[in-house]
């Protein structure tokens, strides 16, 4: 008879959206082995159930699956209420998202609207729900999945990069608001990562130079290392974190002059 898998020390429960494949599934694996019980959220219940069975066997934690399409308002509210009411939840991995490739001119306006709904509206509602609950409990971790395209809008579809800039700005603002509450906020900005999002967007991951493409396991492991080290923003492929810090400082230096009671002399 096989020996039972010893259960690690419980860290609470992590709710992970977009958990059936890719980044969300790897987060589920890593967090299970860190001792988190899991609530896995996605549209594909069969994949969720298969992943849940593997994680229970491998890690010994409790794993619940929750089928939800976060672009469906009733499903989104169901997940939102779970975050607000379930006091066992100590982490949200706000990972569900979609991409649409190609130019905006002549693009599919309905698909762009769906992307905004998932990447902006759903992300913000779940982030606020989780943060509100975590503040009341004086503990919790909110992980928001953004993208390096938040910093490089010229490189890809402008609506997609705009949604990811929203996620980054949301995270920075929430961090400022929650910094004395006991709640952690962590924004992850992956570069190109080998996941199914490329096929679903109408593009192909094989079109990218190999030196630009990171495997999903390595990306998530780097993101969790950034979380462990206390980073607010983690860019897994960035060699020198000081480069991002310098960009942030340059942005903050603009602050005193962004809103004044007179136009700058160069406009007169």
ZAPAVEX-714559 format. One record per residue (C-alpha): residue in three letters; z, y, x. Coordinates in steps of 0.25 Angstrom, whole numbers, padded with zeros to 4 digits, always signed. Each point is the difference from the previous one (the first is absolute). Layout:
N
ALAZYX;...
// end
This chain:
268
UNK+0000+0000+0000;UNK-0004+0014+0005;UNK+0012+0009+0004;UNK+0001+0012-0010;UNK-0004+0013+0006;UNK+0012+0008+0003;UNK+0001+0013-0008;UNK+0001+0013+0009;UNK+0010+0011-0004;UNK-0004+0006-0012;UNK-0005+0015+0001;UNK-0002+0002-0015;UNK-0013-0001-0007;UNK-0014+0006+0005;UNK-0010+0003-0011;UNK-0014+0000+0006;UNK-0012+0005-0007;UNK-0014-0006+0003;UNK+0007-0012+0006;UNK-0010-0011-0003;UNK-0008+0002+0013;UNK-0002+0008+0012;UNK+0011+0010+0004;UNK+0009-0002-0012;UNK+0000-0015+0003;UNK+0004+0001+0014;UNK+0011+0010-0003;UNK+0005-0010-0010;UNK+0000-0011+0011;UNK+0007+0009+0010;UNK+0010+0005-0010;UNK+0003-0014-0005;UNK+0004-0004+0014;UNK+0009+0012+0002;UNK+0008-0004-0012;UNK-0006+0008-0011;UNK-0002-0007-0014;UNK-0013+0005-0005;UNK-0007+0004-0013;UNK-0015-0001+0002;UNK-0009+0009-0008;UNK-0015-0001-0002;UNK-0011-0003-0010;UNK-0003-0015+0005;UNK+0011-0008-0005;UNK-0006-0013+0006;UNK+0000+0006+0014;UNK+0014+0006-0002;UNK+0006-0014-0004;UNK-0006-0007+0012;UNK+0005+0010+0009;UNK+0014+0000-0006;UNK+0000-0015+0001;UNK-0003+0000+0015;UNK+0011+0011+0002;UNK+0011-0007-0007;UNK-0003-0013+0008;UNK-0001+0007+0013;UNK+0011+0010-0001;UNK+0010-0004-0011;UNK+0000+0013-0007;UNK-0002+0003-0015;UNK-0014+0004-0003;UNK-0004+0005-0014;UNK-0014+0003-0004;UNK-0004+0011-0009;UNK-0015+0002-0005;UNK-0004+0014-0002;UNK-0012+0009+0001;UNK+0006+0013+0004;UNK-0012+0008-0005;UNK+0004-0005-0014;UNK+0011+0009-0005;UNK+0008-0010-0007;UNK+0001-0009+0012;UNK+0003+0012+0009;UNK+0012+0004-0009;UNK+0005-0015+0001;UNK+0000+0001+0015;UNK+0006+0014+0000;UNK+0011-0004-0010;UNK+0003-0012+0009;UNK+0002+0009+0012;UNK+0009+0009-0008;UNK+0009-0011-0006;UNK+0001-0011+0010;UNK+0012+0003+0009;UNK-0004-0012+0009;UNK-0012+0008+0005;UNK+0002+0007+0013;UNK-0014+0001+0005;UNK-0014+0004-0006;UNK-0012-0003+0008;UNK-0010+0009-0008;UNK-0012-0007+0005;UNK-0010-0002-0011;UNK-0013+0009+0001;UNK-0015-0001+0000;UNK-0011+0006+0008;UNK-0014+0005-0004;UNK-0011+0001+0011;UNK-0012+0009+0000;UNK-0003+0015-0002;UNK+0006+0007-0012;UNK-0013+0006-0004;UNK-0006-0010-0009;UNK+0012-0009+0000;UNK+0007-0007-0011;UNK+0009+0010-0007;UNK+0007-0011-0008;UNK+0004-0008+0013;UNK+0004+0013+0007;UNK+0009+0003-0012;UNK+0006-0014+0000;UNK+0003+0002+0015;UNK+0007+0013-0003;UNK+0008-0007-0010;UNK+0005-0012+0009;UNK+0001+0008+0013;UNK+0007+0013-0006;UNK+0005-0002-0014;UNK+0006-0014+0002;UNK+0005+0003+0014;UNK+0007+0012-0004;UNK+0006-0005-0013;UNK+0006-0012+0007;UNK+0005+0008+0012;UNK+0007+0009-0009;UNK+0006-0011-0008;UNK+0005-0007+0013;UNK+0005+0012+0006;UNK+0008+0004-0012;UNK+0006-0014-0001;UNK+0003+0000+0015;UNK+0007+0014+0000;UNK+0009-0005-0011;UNK+0004-0012+0008;UNK+0001+0008+0013;UNK-0009-0010+0007;UNK-0015-0005+0001;UNK-0013+0000+0007;UNK-0013+0006-0005;UNK-0012-0004+0008;UNK-0013+0007-0004;UNK-0014-0006+0005;UNK-0009+0012+0003;UNK-0011+0000+0011;UNK-0004+0007+0012;UNK-0012+0006-0008;UNK+0011+0009-0006;UNK-0001+0007+0014;UNK-0016-0002+0001;UNK-0006+0003-0013;UNK-0014+0002+0006;UNK-0001-0015+0004;UNK-0001-0006-0014;UNK-0001+0002-0015;UNK+0007+0013-0003;UNK+0007-0004-0013;UNK+0006-0013+0008;UNK+0005+0009+0011;UNK+0005+0010-0010;UNK+0009-0011-0007;UNK+0005-0004+0014;UNK+0004+0014+0004;UNK+0007+0001-0014;UNK+0008-0012+0004;UNK+0004+0006+0014;UNK+0004+0013-0006;UNK+0008-0007-0011;UNK+0007-0008+0011;UNK+0003+0013+0008;UNK+0005+0008-0012;UNK+0009-0012-0005;UNK+0006-0002+0014;UNK+0004+0015+0000;UNK+0006-0001-0014;UNK+0007-0013+0003;UNK+0004+0001+0015;UNK+0015+0001-0004;UNK+0000-0010-0011;UNK+0001-0013+0008;UNK-0015-0003-0004;UNK-0010-0003+0010;UNK-0015+0004-0002;UNK-0011-0006+0009;UNK-0014+0003+0000;UNK-0010-0009+0007;UNK-0014+0004+0004;UNK-0008-0012+0004;UNK-0014+0002+0006;UNK-0011-0010-0004;UNK+0007-0013-0003;UNK-0006-0014-0003;UNK+0003-0001-0015;UNK-0008-0003-0013;UNK+0000+0015-0003;UNK-0013+0001+0008;UNK-0008-0010-0009;UNK+0006+0006-0013;UNK-0004+0014+0004;UNK-0015-0004+0002;UNK+0001+0001+0015;UNK+0001-0011+0011;UNK+0011-0001+0010;UNK-0011-0006+0009;UNK-0007+0013+0002;UNK+0012+0006+0008;UNK+0001+0000+0015;UNK+0009-0011+0004;UNK+0009+0009+0008;UNK+0003+0008-0013;UNK+0004-0012-0008;UNK+0015-0005+0000;UNK+0004-0013-0006;UNK+0010+0001-0012;UNK+0011-0008+0006;UNK+0001+0010+0013;UNK-0001+0012-0009;UNK+0012-0004-0009;UNK+0008-0004+0012;UNK-0003+0013+0007;UNK+0004+0007-0013;UNK+0013-0007-0001;UNK+0003+0003+0014;UNK-0002+0015-0003;UNK+0009-0002-0012;UNK+0011-0006+0008;UNK-0001+0011+0011;UNK+0002+0011-0011;UNK-0014+0006-0001;UNK-0003+0008-0012;UNK-0015-0002+0003;UNK-0006-0012+0007;UNK-0014-0001+0005;UNK-0001-0014+0005;UNK-0012+0002+0010;UNK+0005+0014+0006;UNK+0004-0002+0014;UNK+0009+0012+0001;UNK+0008+0004-0011;UNK+0001+0014+0006;UNK-0014+0003-0004;UNK+0004-0001-0015;UNK+0013+0008+0003;UNK-0009+0011+0007;UNK-0009+0001-0012;UNK+0012+0001-0010;UNK+0006+0011+0009;UNK-0013+0007+0000;UNK+0000-0001-0015;UNK+0014+0005-0002;UNK-0003+0012+0009;UNK-0010+0005-0010;UNK+0011+0000-0010;UNK+0005+0015+0001;UNK-0014+0005-0001;UNK-0005-0008-0012;UNK+0005+0009-0010;UNK+0002+0015+0002;UNK-0001+0013-0008;UNK-0012+0005+0007;UNK-0013-0006+0005;UNK-0002-0003+0014;UNK-0006+0012+0008;UNK-0012-0009+0004;UNK-0004+0001-0015;UNK+0000+0015-0001;
// end
